[in-house]
Amino acid sequence: MYRNAVFLPILGFVLSACVSSPVPVASSEPPDPAVTAIRSDDQEPLYLDADQPVSARVEDLLGRMTLDEKIGQMTQVEKNSIQPGDITTYFIGSILSGGGGSPPHNTVEGWTAMVDGFQEEALATRLGIPLVYGVDAIHGHGNLYGATIFPQQIGLGAAGDPDLVRRIGQVTAAEMLATGIPWNFAPIVAVPQDIRWGRTYEAYGEDTDLVAELSAAYVQGLQLLPDTYTAAPGQTLYILATPKHFLGDGGTTFGTSTTDGYLLDQGDMRLSEDAVRRLFLPPYQAALEAGAMSVMPSFSSWNGVKMHAQEYWITNVLKGELIFDGFIISDWAAISQVDFDYYTAVVTSINAGVDMNMVPYDYKGFIEVMKEAVQAGDITEERVDDAVRRILTTKFALGLFDHPFADPDLLPSVGSDEHRRLARQAVRQSLVLLKNEGDVLPIVDGTSLIYVGGQGADDIGIQCGGWTIAWQGSAGAIQPGTTILQGIQDRVSADTQIEYDPAGMFGGMADVGIAVVGEHPYAEGFGDTDDLRLLQGDIDVIDAVRAHSREMVVIILSGRPLIITDQLDTADAWVAAWLPGTEGAGVADVLFGDYPFTGRLPYTWPRSNEQMPLNITNVSGKTGCDAPLFPFGYGLGEGGSQPIVQPDCR
């Protein structure tokens, strides 16, 4: 009996990045005589007939499946954990890469070989049901070296352009399909109410309407079949989108996390049902209306009960009230958090409406518990059939039964010039001009000497943030692209001299100084913090560049607003560049006036740590030193806000 499992959600992502993939091979075990020869009763099973309606194909296939085959479809395994032959033996329905879960050779060819190899093993089962492979392509196919990496969602929220977001979804879809991956665990449709949360940058903003509009656009982009794409019979999805994390993600109370070291992530949402419906449900409604067929519940809780155990929200509201006919995928080992007794955790979650379990490691244990629970009547066969029917319907909608492998025609699109031009446009539109005293920006062409300081000025890893090559991301040249410094160097004329020092240590006096400061990469609860002030090292860079510059610009790279109140007067201009991804040249495009500043704040910008949580739902009536440093929607530039005269709050 498999009971009292220990869950390790954090360690899992680390292992995913460190362990090499097993080579998928077909099982050498002889087939079970009871589950052989699907053509014993007819020449061509109906589910293989592409001319039949999807619903008929699903019901025909479901009627042929054993309990083992059904439970296998409800099981998703992390790619480093699956043992050779086990996809075939256990009829596994899905494999995933966690953050950093790349193949040993991190190339398009390496990904294709890995994913297609797993698929070949799935197709070797007696029914030949293809598996569906999933990744977290949060801001582009981030695990893939050479992929186009877009601004994180916070930057796209600042851009506020649904058409841009839709096009980014389509580009991400194409680069994923080039590697044989049809499932994206994105977008995050959270509405963060506390920017101290480490996942703030993964959301479009704190306003429900903004999040709903952009989430729907991204889902449409991921799932919309392009005119140039040859669809399989019955195929309606390009990529399977996954709005997450249902429900109330970003609404947890500070200090309630159930995971050691976290503060907000995986915490408890202590709100009324009316508040949850008003703040957090509309983006899911919009995503479902856009066609989303997969939803992932949150690690967090609602009034003390884990979301993976919330039958009311998952089954009654999502599947019933909102008429969601896709399937529910659990978060990483999240079912294990529902109860210390693993049997109870599985029974509770599956009965609550979870259809597929992301069980990264001990998939055999999950399969054993599922069989025991069904045989004991604790999970009904009708509940299993409902889950598998939803999964199979989605696989048909993805065209997997007819096009199960990577599309080689899409290979040249990965990291292409066309895709990078779109990413550069997204960077330009995401920039928010916070201050521009004396019209320092745009920088005048022909400026003689420009000093550039700060590590972030010449570091693509810092530009990209988390969920890039590794789960937590990292500093350094982790992806090809252009840094902000390179963009500046490429933009100026031969008459302009550029000097760069990471610490901002210069002699003499420059016409313009640029300091690039902010956060280093992080992801999820590791980014939770109670202090959003600039680090002392960043303050030192700002002061050093200021001392040797007639005019001064500060560019902030961060996943959320930072506390800059005490430094605001030090520089003439401040730009929030968020986490722009691989195309840092887009920053230079706007600094030098080739394009205007058009971005607007997707989050309220606090004046101090003591004001948090501060957002549009609680800022009303705050004035003077109690008011935010900059309000939601603020941004100078074309058609933007009026400059704010800051009060003296010393």
JONORNOR-V365527 format. One line per field, one symbol per residue. phi: phi as a letter, one per 30 degrees, with the letter a starting at -180 (. if undefined). Layout:
phi = ???
This chain:
phi = .cbhdccbddeedddedccdddddbddcddddedbbhdcdcadbeedcdddddedddddddddcddeedddeddccbdddcddejddddchdcabbcdeidcdecdbedddddddddddeddddddcidddccbbccdbjdddddjddcdeeeddddddiceddddddedddddddddciccbcdacdcdbdcbddddceddcdlcceddddddddddeeddcdddddcdddeidbcdbddbeacdbiejcddeicdcceicccdiccdcbddddddddcdeddedddddjebbbcddddbchjceddcddddddddddcdchdcdbccddehdedddadddedddedddddkdcbcdcecddddddddeddddddidbdddddddddedddedddddiddcbdcecdddedddideddddddddddedddcddaadihdcdddeiedbbcbbjeddbbdddedidhbibediadjddbdlbdddddddddddddccccbbedicbcibddbcbccbkccdabhddcdacbcdedddddddedddedbbdbbbccccacadcdbedceddcdbbbdchbdidcdddddedecidbddbdbddbdcddaeddddbaddbdeidbhdddddbdeidldjeicddecddddcd
